[in-house]
Amino acid sequence: MIIKILAAGLAAALVCAPAWAATPINAYRLSPVVEGGKITALSITLTLPADADGETRLELPDAWGGGEKLWRFVKDPVVTGGTLSVHDEKTWVVRSKPGAPLTVRYRVVSAYDGEPPVDSVNYGQPIVGPAGFYVIGHTVFIRPEGRDNDRARFAWDPAGSDLVFASDLEPLIKAPGKLDDLLASVAVAYKDLTILTRQAAGAPLRLAARGQFAFTPEAFADMAAHTIADSRAFWGDGKESFLITLTDQDAPKGWTSYRGTGLGDAFAVISTRNVPLDQYKLFLAHEYFHTWNANRLGGSKSGPQEPAGYWFSEGFTDYYARRLSLRSGFVSLEAFVKDWNQALQAYGLSPLRAAPNANIVARFWSDKTVQKLPYHRGALFAVLMETQLKAKGGLDPVMLAMRDDAKGRDRADWDFAAANLFPRIAEARTGIDVTPELDRYITRGMPIALPPDAFGGCLTVETVIRPAYHPGFDEAATRKTRIVTGVVPDGPAWAAGLRDGQKYLGRAAGQEGDGSVETGQAVEDASGKRVIRYLPAGKTTVGFQRIAMPMDLTDQARAACVKAVAG
């Protein structure tokens, strides 16, 4: 029955596509390429009307989510209805009669030889074969240049395979949507994919899970429904269906990794098998909050400047993931404090803590030490904003006002990304100008020091002094080449057995930037794979802030503390 519905949806799209209209409809069909019983590629067919001047330029995937030159994985284009030429690696040009119906077929191959590395910054690339696939729309779909208002339809063709398919593109089977909906999507298909459905605050939640974990898919789905309900209660809306995709990943012994991508109406997760269920709580809360921030609060700047607004889209989202989860009882006060202390320590020990926002933009996707800085800086800035705006109701009404102000606006006519809109709405809502603080702590990057009573209640912010972090080798060069480089001969890494030339598999234990916690570096050499452990302590000391929480709180004192901290 599903196949029949999909075929009917595609047929409808094909009927609409050839007729030149004010809002053209582009029909996309996705299917696996099966050879010798294995998935070797994806086949994508795009049917669309040509441009009115007979020259249709098609944009290939280029850069997204840390992946670069994604057009490398787009192969073998074949065009019907026009003549294809290549303008550059990122652009195909099709010449035809004006408005002629065009069909473009191409393949997408995997970006990885096997599974993607667990600590790579470039995990946002196509994962294809041999048993199935896991792809983000930004990385696989081509689109007509200069036609952002085009509509899109979608169809899944299993091509005779018995793959179980899940995607947030399935609504586009029944009715066309925006091209942006096509790109901000996830599609996953495996024979052993499990699909579960839950109700979350009156709307369906689907979980598409594959692999083995330290919990059942049912428990994960129940937990996700809880955190989705928390965000919907805060915003007072959000009745759309939502999809979470969860797949497992192999890793060196002792390595724990999970990472996700928020896509508006979906959340794509790749995780090692050993992550405890509770560890996903704030992770899921963060990603679902992205349904609003930044998309429904003014959006994000696209292109190379996008990281300029991550202090708001990521940092404020971290702040609210913790706050709303504590407010609803989804996480305990202890878990709230633990997560904040991890962020405070990482921020306080970051060698780039004082980097201006322009440096984050320039280095976000190429330097792993930069990637968490806007998260931590933005979350701390949110605490400052909550304190500064407290007499006017705090940060919550400003966020809601941003949502209301951006609602219904045409993004093409909208000059404000959410990060730029925030100070404008904050002043309109409260009468307080926050731009001096924004310039000081975000634009110029001056380090943020929270006052002792920043969280209120029973929590106190204090300063801790610890040994400086020194990994004992050149981490940046090693991550880039995947070969251990620059081991200090008289350091603890050398004494533990780390050597130049070993194949680097990633950090398997410890905390980057923390010289007081034993680190574990996973390597491979002639002796095989192993984890080399040592204390990455330097000869100097550093200071950072942390939250202190009283011991043995009574139930009444705990409740009062939670209310004061979370609202």
C-alpha positions, 0 to 999 in steps of 0.5 A: 500500500505504501508503494502505491501511495508513493507512486501516485504522489510521484505521478501527480508531481510529474503532471504538474512539473512540465507546465510553466507556472508562477510557482514551479513544482520540482519532483524528487524520487529517491531509491537505492542502487542494489548490486550483489545484494548490497547498497552501493549508491543512491539514485535520485531523479529530479523532474522540473520545468526549465527556466523561462530563458531556457538555461537552468542552473542546478546547484550541487551540494557544497558545504554543510555540517562540517562537510566540504565539497559535497559535490564530490559524492554526486555522480553520473548525471543524465538529463532528458529534455535538455543538454547538460554542461558543467559550469564548475564543480558546484553547478550544472547547466541545462540548456533547453526550450524555455519552460521545457520539462526536464528530468535529471538523474544522478547517483550519490555515493558514500562519503566514507570508506566504512563508518564515519570516524567517531570524532570527525567534525565532518560527519554531516556527509552521505552514509551509504551502504552496504546494508542501507543509508543515512543521509541529510537532505542538504548533502544529497539533493541538487536544486535549481539556482535562483528559484527559492520559491519553487515547491517540492514533492518527494517519493521513495522508491524501494527499487525492489529492496525490502528496506524499511524507510523513514523520513520527515520528507514523507508529508511531501508525498501527499502535498508539495512543500518548500525546497528548504523542507527538502534540504532540511531533512533526514532519510534513513533506510535499513532492513532492520530499522524499527519504527515506533510512535508516541504522542507528545503533547497532542502530536505524533512522535516517530522514532526510527531506530537501528542498532544495539544500545544500552537501552530499548528503543521503547525507553528512548521514545518515551523519554523523547516524548517527555522532553518534546512536551516540555518545549511545547509547554514553554512555547504554547505551540508545536502540534506538528509531527516529529521524527527522530532517527537513531543509528548506532556506530562502532568505536574504540573500546572505552569511547563514548560519542553521540551527535545530532542534527536538528532539522526543524521537524526532525532530529538525526542522531548517530551514537555509539552503543554504550551511551546511557539513556539518561545522558541523552536527556539534555541532548534531546532537550537541546535539539528539540528546542531547535524547532523554534530556535533559530528557525521560528525566531527569525532564522539563521544567516546562511552560508559562511556567516552562519556561525556568527549567530551560534551564540544565540541559536546554540548557546541560548538553546543550551541554556533553555534545555537545562532550564526547562528540563529542570523546571519540568523535573525531567532532570534533577538538580544534581544533573542540572548542576553537573551539566552546567559545571562541564560547560563552565569548565570547558569555557573557562579552560578554553585557550580561545575563550577571549576570541572575538566572534569573527574568529569563531566564524572563520574557524568554526568548521576547521578547528575543533577547539572552536566548535563548543565556544559559541555554545558555552559563551552563548549559554553564559550570556543568556544567564547574564541576560536573565539577570539583567532583564529580571525586573522586566520578567526575565528572558522568557517573555523576550523569547516568546516575543521574538517568536510572535514577531517573526511569525508569518513573515516571508523569509525572503523579505526578512533582514533579521536573523534571530541573533540580530533580532534579539537585542531589538526585541529585548529593548522593545519588550523591556525598554533595556538596551542590551547592545553594550553587553552584546558588543562586549561579550559576544562581538569582542569576546571578553570573557564572561565571569558570572556573579556568585548569585547568578543562578539564585536559590541554593546555588553559588558560583565559585572559582576553582584552580587546577593544573593547566591542560597539556596533552603532550602531543600536537592535537590539532595536527594529529586530528587533521592527519589521523597520525600522532604528531609532535609527542613531547619526549619528556612528557606524560604522553611519551611515558605512557607509550604515545609515539609519533607515527601511530594511527590516531583513532581519537580520544577515548577518555578524559575531558579535553582542556582538563588537566586534572582528569586522566585522558585516554588516546586511542591509537593503532600500531604494529601492536594493534589497537589500544588506549593510552592513558595518562594525566595531561597536566601541565606545569602551570595552573588555570582557573574557571568557575563552577556551581556549588550545591549544598549537601543534604537538601531537604525536600522543601529546600530542594523544591524552593531551590529548583523554583528559584533557579528554573522559574 
